[in-house]
Amino acid sequence: AVLEPECAMERIPENTVLKASGNRIVFEHVSMTYPDGTRALEDVSFSLKKGTSLGIIGGTGAGKSTVVSLLMRFYDPTGGKIFYDGQDLKSLDERALRRKMGVALQKAELFKGTVRENLLWGKDDATEEELWKALEISQAKEVVKEKTGGLDEPMEQFGNNFSGGQKQRLTVARALVRRPEVLILDDSASALDYATDRAMRHAVSQLSYHPTLVVVSQRASSVMHLDNILVLDNGRVVGFGSHEALLESCGVYREIYRSQFGGGDLDEKS
């Protein structure tokens, strides 16, 4: 399970109503300094409409995962405001908020039990059909079908009897089972080959319920086809826009692109 760091946050009753608005997520001049004094974000602003997609890219320590931690309200920002469906996150109960989200992290959090039990952690009343559909979208269907026990295949603690890429795909499947309003993939394809990553991205883009999608990655190929890309460098926004626009206007993004794909056509490589 995701461990929640201890922090002081305003609490309200759990029956909070999440109101609707045009923008699903808005960061308004958000800064974040951790309790140990580490400054992770400074003056970050962007908005994300319902059903659209956002990539977040940058080098190690750029602040990518801090954006996710703030969005899921593991911390409150030390400056600025974050809105979800038009409401300040500080006015929302974090448990009610997180039930609206599905998240898959780079370090797959799996527990001892069965594949089925791990997937049901995303939605405890999911049907067999829903489980297999989530596995299909995450490119894990064949992995599970090849196991003797199928959905009831035993899983060791931390999923140690599965490979790194298999664990990441199973974690994505668990997030998808929930049919979330917001699907967050935080470097959750880092152990996948490019073909599998591409197949998963395509399947997610075809979801009928159109979740708002946030993809955190160090791979340009994982974010280039999304509606917008947020480029972070040392906790600051240095670019925001489409892949094509950023190649023209953002030196940091252009350098990431060139370091991974050289000067050729990125579309051919992804």
Disulfide bonds with the S-S distance in Angstrom:
none
